Amino acid sequence: MPNPTPICQNDHGWVIETRTTAYALGMNSAGMLAHRYWGARLPRLEDYPPAPTPIEWASFNGAASIIPLEYPGYAGTDYTEPCLKVAFADHVRDVVLRFDRADIEGDMLTLTLKDAHYPLTVQLHYQTHVEYDLIARWVTVINAGDAPIRLERVASAQWHVPFGGDYQLTHLSGKWYDEMHLRREPLLPGVKVIESRRITTSHQHSPFFAIDRGHADETTGEVWLGVLAWSGNWKLMAEVTEFASTRVSIGINDWDFEWTLKAGERFTTPYSLGAYSAAGYGNASRALHDFIRDTVLPHGRTPHKVLYNSWEATFFAVDEPSQIRLAELAAEMGVELFVMDDGWFRGRSLDNAGLGDWTPDPVKFPNGLNPLIARVNALGMDFGLWIEPEMVNPDSDLYRAHPDWAIHFPTRQHTQMRSQLILNLGREDVQDNLIAQIDWLLTHHNITFIKWDMNRNVSEPGWAELGEHQRELWVRYVQGVYRVWGTLRERHPQVIWQSCSGGGGRADLGILRFADQVWISDNTEPTARLGIQEGYSMVFPANTMEAWVTDSGAPYVPLSFRFHVSMCGSLGVGGHLLHWTPEQRAEAAEHVARYKAIREIVQFGDQYRLISAQANAFSAVQYMSKDKTEGVLFAFRTHLPTPAILPPITLQGLDPEAIYEIEGFEQPRSGAAWMHAGLRIELHDYQSALRSIRRVGTNS
Ligand code: DGJ
């Protein structure tokens, strides 16, 4: 096949091509902008079907039930889920979008649509990421008139899969301490809604969907997949119409949402990324991983240091001597970054005070943080710190000075969760205060890592000053978080940030523009973690996945198992080192050294989910360097009734012609043999294995 052309145009409309996939849209004979094709790239431009034309339908059927409209407005006889709902100043709530023009610039296609009557312009943006086999879509809505226009829904995209087919929807759901379960269910006529109403991305659901025809697996079958780059309320609606037209809308949640566009103003949605894979889920995940590492993360190509985090060891009882004792032991084990978690700031003895006042507690740190940081640095480690900037305890100087800064309704109870309220980051004065406080910390201390936490969901979402525009809070809040984080990142570009929200409450492509890592769960029990890690890997690459070895799981889960689980991501240690025996610390040092030898493969290589940990008590995952010369295989057995026969592990991603050596096996074999005949690793309950894979020659 010829090289892909990022965007082509002909009489039928536009074709967006990536390395192996294509997406086509165009005008149908009735003048509707409709979806034409999403799937494998075809050899010739003429191969892509034209936009479907309306057929005769009964008076009970709207066009959108049959025609896959590219970006339907709520109008006319369309009863399916629209992308755009607006109210004009004269109270008309019917959007009739007509095609105006198309602009192609390199890898970007922008289609401009205009309302037939009102000065409303909608721009549909498509950006092709040719090498990643991904297409990004987002929308700008412009009020080109004098009167305000109220937006009630503005989705980022509606993704259509081919007509018909008994589709299965895969999504990620869970709860705090139990995130990222892969759920799979048939898509039947009607609408399946998955969303967050919590002001953050949420532990409960992820802005991610994948659709297949029921027989795709990790390596085979067609998969259509999408994500949304947004860290606030979001909504995904998978709809199957009465004519088996199947589509997924994704965007900012329209629940309790509204946005007033004043004269001349514009509103831009977050982008949604779409992927088509002809070779199963693993392939689609790897495309997302590469894209995130290469284009989204601030430091996507910098290997993450092995860190120690104090939380599960000392909880709030941090002070200089206790942290130095831990730091000394961590340094002996080869840890490179020492992170002091919660408890270090003014008034913070428990979780009921201090949030909002980001200066060191004078009792715990009478000389400030610098003596501790100096000691950590002298031990050869970088220093990192925990903060929770979006929160305030009523027992804090910040709250006493600015009680109105918390999100609240004046006549209602201020519901506290973990004794805290949420600061209204939509307000510029709140943003500026936080920027100043955290900037002070980063300017006056040698801090190279920040864990940014967020430990509750919203309640009483009021903002008195917004008056009748109350419902803008949801979006303004997220924009505020992005502004604070973005400003700090710009001022302190060397800092690595971690996104934490009581574990995995804020994992999305929006936050990864600022944070290089995610703390994916507060649950550090390693057998539970295996499943959470697998779910997370559907979308996110291993380098973004901070994973600590703690005391959770001990003693029934051995230290080696605990390390192996965490070595599948960005390794950290969070156990109480003072309680570890010298032998355990020596063993830990060996694991840390081993991790350093393989971390480039794990963090930057291709990940293959060989045997699912969510579905099996015996699981395996493999990482291969991009040039296929080096790899690492992890296998885990949790609990299986005995006697149990463990299945062979068939590797993936090797060069079939090349010869590979695998640790623990005497005989080198061809890549084809390891991938088809496989290998066996015998493990007892709660045992694990780490095996290096090395290319040693070619099959000549
Ligand atoms: C929740 C986080 O997920 C934990 O790792 C820890 O940082 C605590 N918050 C601290 O309060």
Boltz pocket constraint, residues with backbone or C-beta under 6 A from the ligand:
constraints:
  - pocket:
      binder: B
      contacts: [[A, 311], [A, 341], [A, 342], [A, 386], [A, 453], [A, 455], [A, 500], [A, 501], [A, 502], [A, 503], [A, 519], [A, 521], [A, 522]]
      max_distance: 6.0
